[in-house]
Amino acid sequence: RHFLVDILHAGLKYRATSDNIRTQLKRSSILRMALAGSETMDGHGETFIFRAVRIGAVVALYWFISITMVFLNNYLLDNRDLDAPLFVTFYQCLVTVGLCWLMQLLSKLCPGLIDFPSVKLDLKTSREVLPLSIVFISMITFNNLCLKHVGVAFYTVGRSLSTVFNVLLSYVILKQTTSYQAIVCCGIILGGFWLGVDQEGVAGSLSWSGVFFGVVASACVSLNAIYTKKVMPAVDGNIWKLSYYNNINACVLFLPLILLFGELGHLARFSLLTDFRFWGMMTLGGVFGFAIGYVTGLQIKYTSPLTHNVSGTAKACAQTVIAVVYNSSSKSLLWWTSNLLVLCGSSAYTWVKSLEMKKPSPHRDLPDSAKEKLLPGEKGSLGV
């Protein structure tokens, strides 16, 4: 009997020891996978730390390029000696076209390092993209005019109605309805916008022309998204080809506008027209305008559309704070509240729409015969 008891005690001791060793092995393996790069962490052999560092680098790059581009454009457009916003925008489009040609050349010389589609001017494709190009030049022109008149600090609020116009134009043009939760989010954005306009008026820094340009720019942003979807098949669904044709058309369309608004006279009287620093800043603005398209796609690729929208909202908040600190401005609590309402409303709308997209569509499981019986307008909203 004592012999059996000793055997039982030995077995329990062995089991406890083996469980302890197994636990230590699990912990050490997890630590080794996190730090030493075990391929079992990821299907592609990437560690958690590597992915986190890469995502952090991409987000930081997006923030840097986006914020720098806004401040750089504000610097160029706020020049009192050069009142030629259309020319500034035209030159940036010209730089983008040149960069597309350069990237195409580099992709041929270094195909393993740079991947860029072959871009050749086709008049038929250019005509198909033309409706989008008209919206595109309206968007960037009114965007820059808003930035010129309201500055960087109020820019986030002044251009905050894009989400509201998305809902409105989607209903008017695409016949897509919106949920009650999304409409509430739009109401919060509208409240923040009107509070911001009111507080700018109280502070004596309100520019009604800047507000008007911001509202029109917001509408053009929404129209640009709608027309982009329509013309994508014309460029084989390639965003770089679309950018190339868009900017080619924009360069042509801007020339008569520059003449019409008399900006050539302003350029002729501009004292820094032969200054290399001025042209360097102008070219840098075009480079950043080209780069923002690349880093936006990069951020979506390595995170998600939802994370990209959240990152953009946080970037806008940081951008506003930097502008206020840089200009040594003093803003009221209600002014900051307006910015907070706009940012919270935009973030909540993104979150609501992401949840709605995850819900199964009521028509998704319908057989083909049932889908054919739907009205044309209903077919367009399948799976939305």
C-alpha positions as CSV (number, residue, x, y, z in Angstrom):
1,R,0.0,0.0,0.0
2,H,2.8,2.4,0.8
3,F,4.5,1.4,-2.4
4,L,1.3,2.4,-4.4
5,V,1.1,5.7,-2.6
6,D,4.7,6.5,-3.5
7,I,4.0,5.7,-7.2
8,L,0.9,8.0,-7.1
9,H,2.9,10.8,-5.6
10,A,5.7,10.4,-8.2
11,G,3.1,10.5,-11.0
12,L,1.5,13.7,-9.8
13,K,4.9,15.3,-9.3
14,Y,5.9,14.3,-12.9
15,R,2.7,15.7,-14.3
16,A,3.1,19.0,-12.5
17,T,6.7,19.2,-13.7
18,S,5.8,18.4,-17.3
19,D,2.9,21.0,-17.2
20,N,5.3,23.6,-15.9
21,I,7.9,22.8,-18.6
22,R,5.1,22.9,-21.3
23,T,4.0,26.4,-20.1
24,Q,7.5,27.7,-20.1
25,L,8.0,26.4,-23.6
26,K,4.8,28.1,-24.8
27,R,5.9,31.4,-23.3
28,S,9.4,31.1,-24.7
29,S,8.1,30.2,-28.2
30,I,5.7,33.1,-28.2
31,L,8.6,35.4,-27.1
32,R,10.8,33.9,-29.8
33,M,8.2,34.3,-32.5
34,A,7.7,37.9,-31.6
35,L,11.4,38.9,-31.3
36,A,13.3,36.4,-33.4
37,G,11.0,36.3,-36.4
38,S,9.5,32.8,-36.4
39,E,7.5,32.3,-39.6
40,T,4.6,30.8,-37.7
41,M,3.6,34.3,-36.7
42,D,2.4,35.2,-40.2
43,G,1.6,33.3,-43.4
44,H,4.2,35.4,-45.2
45,G,6.9,34.9,-42.6
46,E,6.5,38.4,-41.1
47,T,6.7,39.1,-37.4
48,F,4.2,41.2,-35.5
49,I,6.9,43.8,-34.7
50,F,7.9,44.0,-38.4
51,R,4.3,44.6,-39.5
52,A,3.7,47.1,-36.7
53,V,6.9,49.1,-37.7
54,R,5.9,49.0,-41.4
55,I,2.4,50.2,-40.7
56,G,3.7,52.9,-38.4
57,A,6.2,54.1,-41.1
58,V,3.5,54.2,-43.8
59,V,1.1,56.2,-41.6
60,A,3.8,58.6,-40.5
61,L,4.8,59.0,-44.2
62,Y,1.1,59.8,-45.1
63,W,0.9,62.3,-42.3
64,F,4.1,64.0,-43.2
65,I,3.4,64.3,-46.9
66,S,-0.3,65.4,-46.4
67,I,0.4,68.0,-43.7
68,T,3.5,69.3,-45.5
69,M,1.5,69.6,-48.8
70,V,-1.2,71.7,-47.1
71,F,1.2,74.1,-45.5
72,L,3.2,74.3,-48.7
73,N,0.2,75.2,-50.8
74,N,-0.9,77.7,-48.2
75,Y,2.5,79.3,-48.4
76,L,2.3,79.5,-52.2
77,L,-1.3,80.7,-52.4
78,D,-0.9,83.2,-49.5
79,N,1.8,85.2,-51.5
80,R,0.4,88.7,-51.7
81,D,2.7,89.5,-54.7
82,L,1.3,86.6,-56.7
83,D,-2.4,86.5,-56.9
84,A,-2.6,83.6,-59.4
85,P,-4.1,80.5,-57.7
86,L,-5.1,79.0,-61.1
87,F,-1.5,79.2,-62.4
88,V,-0.2,77.6,-59.2
89,T,-2.7,74.7,-59.6
90,F,-1.9,74.4,-63.3
91,Y,1.8,74.1,-62.6
92,Q,1.3,71.4,-60.1
93,C,-0.8,69.4,-62.6
94,L,2.1,69.9,-65.1
95,V,4.6,68.6,-62.6
96,T,2.3,65.5,-62.0
97,V,2.3,64.8,-65.8
98,G,6.1,65.1,-65.9
99,L,6.4,62.7,-62.9
100,C,4.2,60.1,-64.6
101,W,6.5,60.2,-67.7
102,L,9.5,59.9,-65.4
103,M,8.0,57.0,-63.4
104,Q,7.2,55.2,-66.7
105,L,10.8,55.6,-67.8
106,L,12.2,54.4,-64.5
107,S,9.9,51.4,-64.5
108,K,11.3,50.3,-67.9
109,L,14.9,50.8,-66.6
110,C,14.3,49.1,-63.2
111,P,11.3,46.8,-63.7
112,G,12.0,44.9,-60.5
113,L,12.2,48.0,-58.4
114,I,9.5,50.3,-59.8
115,D,6.1,49.2,-61.0
116,F,4.3,51.8,-63.1
117,P,1.9,51.3,-66.0
118,S,2.7,52.3,-69.5
119,V,1.0,55.7,-70.1
120,K,0.5,56.8,-73.7
121,L,-1.8,59.6,-74.7
122,D,-5.0,58.3,-76.3
123,L,-7.5,60.9,-77.5
124,K,-10.4,58.6,-77.1
125,T,-9.6,57.8,-73.5
126,S,-8.9,61.4,-72.9
127,R,-12.4,62.3,-74.1
128,E,-13.9,59.6,-71.9
129,V,-12.1,61.0,-68.8
130,L,-13.0,64.6,-69.7
131,P,-16.2,64.8,-67.5
132,L,-14.2,63.7,-64.5
133,S,-11.4,66.1,-65.4
134,I,-13.9,69.1,-65.3
135,V,-15.0,68.0,-61.8
136,F,-11.3,67.4,-60.9
137,I,-10.1,70.9,-61.8
138,S,-13.1,72.4,-60.0
139,M,-12.2,70.4,-56.9
140,I,-8.5,71.3,-56.7
141,T,-9.2,74.9,-57.7
142,F,-11.9,75.6,-55.1
143,N,-9.8,73.5,-52.6
144,N,-6.8,75.9,-53.1
145,L,-9.1,79.0,-53.0
146,C,-10.5,77.8,-49.7
147,L,-7.0,77.3,-48.3
148,K,-6.0,80.7,-49.6
149,H,-8.8,82.6,-47.9
150,V,-9.3,80.7,-44.6
151,G,-5.8,79.4,-43.8
152,V,-4.7,76.0,-42.4
153,A,-6.3,76.4,-38.9
154,F,-9.9,76.7,-40.2
155,Y,-9.3,74.5,-43.3
156,T,-10.5,71.3,-41.7
157,V,-13.9,72.8,-40.7
158,G,-14.2,74.8,-43.9
159,R,-13.8,71.7,-46.0
160,S,-15.8,69.4,-43.7
161,L,-19.0,69.0,-45.7
162,S,-17.6,66.3,-48.1
163,T,-19.3,63.6,-46.1
164,V,-22.6,65.4,-46.1
165,F,-22.5,65.9,-49.8
166,N,-21.6,62.2,-50.2
167,V,-24.9,61.2,-48.6
168,L,-26.8,63.9,-50.5
169,L,-25.4,63.2,-54.0
170,S,-25.5,59.5,-53.5
171,Y,-29.2,59.8,-53.0
172,V,-29.8,62.3,-55.9
173,I,-27.5,60.7,-58.5
174,L,-27.2,57.0,-57.5
175,K,-30.6,56.7,-55.7
176,Q,-28.8,55.2,-52.6
177,T,-30.6,55.6,-49.3
178,T,-28.7,56.3,-46.1
179,S,-29.3,54.8,-42.6
180,Y,-30.6,56.9,-39.7
181,Q,-27.2,56.5,-37.8
182,A,-25.3,57.9,-40.8
183,I,-27.7,60.9,-41.1
184,V,-27.1,61.6,-37.4
185,C,-23.4,61.7,-38.0
186,C,-23.9,64.1,-40.8
187,G,-26.0,66.3,-38.5
188,I,-23.0,66.4,-36.0
189,I,-20.7,67.5,-38.9
190,L,-23.1,70.2,-39.9
191,G,-23.4,71.4,-36.3
192,G,-19.6,71.6,-36.0
193,F,-19.4,73.4,-39.4
194,W,-21.9,76.1,-38.4
195,L,-20.4,76.5,-34.9
196,G,-16.9,76.9,-36.5
197,V,-18.2,79.6,-38.9
198,D,-19.9,81.4,-36.0
199,Q,-16.7,81.3,-33.9
200,E,-14.6,82.6,-36.8
201,G,-17.1,85.5,-37.1
202,V,-16.8,86.2,-33.4
203,A,-13.0,86.2,-33.7
204,G,-13.2,88.6,-36.6
205,S,-11.3,86.3,-38.9
206,L,-14.2,84.9,-41.0
207,S,-13.9,84.9,-44.8
208,W,-17.3,84.3,-46.4
209,S,-15.6,83.8,-49.7
210,G,-13.3,81.1,-48.1
211,V,-16.4,79.4,-46.6
212,F,-18.2,79.5,-50.0
213,F,-15.1,78.0,-51.7
214,G,-14.9,75.3,-49.0
215,V,-18.5,74.3,-49.5
216,V,-18.1,74.1,-53.3
217,A,-14.9,72.2,-52.9
218,S,-16.6,69.7,-50.6
219,A,-19.3,69.1,-53.2
220,C,-16.7,68.7,-55.9
221,V,-14.9,66.1,-53.8
222,S,-18.1,64.0,-53.6
223,L,-18.7,64.4,-57.3
224,N,-15.1,63.4,-58.0
225,A,-15.6,60.2,-56.2
226,I,-18.8,59.4,-58.1
227,Y,-17.3,60.2,-61.5
228,T,-14.1,58.3,-60.7
229,K,-16.1,55.1,-60.4
230,K,-17.8,55.8,-63.7
231,V,-14.6,56.4,-65.8
232,M,-12.4,53.8,-64.1
233,P,-13.2,51.2,-66.9
234,A,-11.9,53.6,-69.5
235,V,-8.4,53.4,-67.9
236,D,-8.5,49.6,-67.2
237,G,-9.1,50.4,-63.5
238,N,-5.6,51.8,-63.0
239,I,-5.4,54.8,-60.7
240,W,-2.1,56.0,-62.2
241,K,-3.5,56.0,-65.7
242,L,-6.5,58.0,-64.4
243,S,-4.2,60.5,-62.7
244,Y,-2.2,60.9,-65.9
245,Y,-5.2,61.6,-68.1
246,N,-6.8,63.7,-65.5
247,N,-3.8,66.0,-65.2
248,I,-3.3,66.1,-69.0
249,N,-6.9,67.3,-69.4
250,A,-6.5,69.7,-66.5
251,C,-3.4,71.3,-68.0
252,V,-5.3,72.0,-71.2
253,L,-8.5,73.2,-69.5
254,F,-6.5,75.6,-67.1
255,L,-4.9,77.5,-70.0
256,P,-8.1,79.4,-71.1
257,L,-9.1,79.9,-67.5
258,I,-5.7,81.6,-66.7
259,L,-6.2,83.9,-69.7
260,L,-9.9,84.6,-68.8
261,F,-9.1,85.6,-65.2
262,G,-6.2,87.8,-66.2
263,E,-3.5,85.9,-64.3
264,L,-0.9,86.4,-67.0
265,G,-0.8,90.0,-66.0
266,H,-0.2,89.1,-62.4
267,L,2.6,86.8,-63.6
268,A,4.2,89.5,-65.7
269,R,4.3,91.9,-62.7
270,F,5.6,89.2,-60.3
271,S,9.1,90.1,-59.1
272,L,10.2,86.6,-58.3
273,L,9.4,85.1,-61.7
274,T,13.1,84.3,-62.3
275,D,13.8,83.2,-58.7
276,F,15.0,79.6,-58.5
277,R,13.7,79.3,-54.9
278,F,10.2,80.2,-56.0
279,W,10.2,77.7,-58.8
280,G,11.7,75.1,-56.4
281,M,8.8,75.6,-54.0
282,M,6.3,75.4,-56.8
283,T,7.9,72.2,-58.1
284,L,8.0,70.7,-54.6
285,G,4.3,71.4,-54.3
286,G,3.7,69.4,-57.5
287,V,5.9,66.6,-56.2
288,F,3.9,66.4,-52.9
289,G,0.7,66.5,-54.9
290,F,1.8,63.5,-56.9
291,A,3.2,61.7,-53.8
292,I,-0.1,62.0,-51.8
293,G,-1.8,59.7,-54.3
294,Y,0.9,57.1,-53.8
295,V,1.0,57.2,-50.0
296,T,-2.8,57.2,-49.8
297,G,-2.9,53.9,-51.7
298,L,0.0,52.6,-49.7
299,Q,-1.8,53.3,-46.4
300,I,-4.9,51.6,-47.6
301,K,-2.9,48.6,-48.8
302,Y,-1.1,48.0,-45.5
303,T,-4.0,48.9,-43.2
304,S,-7.6,49.1,-44.4
305,P,-10.0,51.8,-45.8
306,L,-11.4,52.2,-42.4
307,T,-8.0,52.7,-40.8
308,H,-7.1,55.1,-43.6
309,N,-10.2,57.3,-42.8
310,V,-9.4,57.2,-39.1
311,S,-5.8,58.2,-39.8
312,G,-7.0,61.0,-42.1
313,T,-9.3,62.3,-39.3
314,A,-6.5,62.2,-36.8
315,K,-4.1,63.9,-39.3
316,A,-6.6,66.7,-39.7
317,C,-6.7,67.2,-36.0
318,A,-2.9,67.3,-35.7
319,Q,-2.8,69.7,-38.7
320,T,-5.2,72.1,-37.0
321,V,-3.2,72.1,-33.8
322,I,0.1,72.6,-35.6
323,A,-1.4,75.6,-37.5
324,V,-2.7,77.2,-34.4
325,V,0.6,76.7,-32.6
326,Y,2.6,77.9,-35.6
327,N,0.6,81.1,-36.0
328,S,0.5,81.7,-32.2
329,S,-3.2,82.0,-32.4
330,S,-5.6,82.0,-29.4
331,K,-8.8,80.1,-30.0
332,S,-11.9,79.9,-27.8
333,L,-13.3,76.7,-26.3
334,L,-16.3,76.8,-28.7
335,W,-13.9,77.1,-31.7
336,W,-12.1,73.9,-30.6
337,T,-15.5,72.3,-29.9
338,S,-16.5,72.9,-33.5
339,N,-13.4,71.1,-34.7
340,L,-14.1,68.3,-32.3
341,L,-17.6,67.9,-33.6
342,V,-16.5,67.8,-37.2
343,L,-13.8,65.2,-36.4
344,C,-16.0,63.0,-34.2
345,G,-18.9,63.2,-36.7
346,S,-16.6,62.2,-39.5
347,S,-15.1,59.3,-37.5
348,A,-18.5,58.1,-36.4
349,Y,-19.8,58.2,-40.0
350,T,-16.8,56.0,-41.1
351,W,-17.4,53.6,-38.4
352,V,-21.2,53.3,-39.1
353,K,-20.6,52.8,-42.8
354,S,-18.0,50.1,-42.1
355,L,-20.5,48.2,-40.0
356,E,-23.2,48.6,-42.7
357,M,-20.8,47.2,-45.3
358,K,-20.2,44.1,-43.2
359,K,-23.9,43.3,-43.0
360,P,-25.1,40.8,-45.6
361,S,-27.1,42.3,-48.4
362,P,-30.7,41.2,-48.6
363,H,-30.3,40.6,-52.4
364,R,-26.9,38.8,-52.2
365,D,-28.3,35.3,-52.0
366,L,-31.0,35.8,-54.6
367,P,-30.8,33.5,-57.6
368,D,-30.0,35.0,-61.0
369,S,-33.5,34.8,-62.2
370,A,-34.7,36.8,-59.2
371,K,-32.0,39.4,-59.8
372,E,-33.0,39.9,-63.4
373,K,-36.5,40.8,-62.2
374,L,-35.2,43.7,-60.1
375,L,-35.5,47.3,-61.5
376,P,-32.3,48.8,-63.1
377,G,-31.9,51.1,-60.1
378,E,-32.1,48.2,-57.7
379,K,-29.5,46.2,-59.6
380,G,-27.0,49.1,-59.2
381,S,-27.3,48.8,-55.4
382,L,-26.8,45.1,-55.1
383,G,-24.3,44.3,-52.4
384,V,-24.0,47.9,-51.3
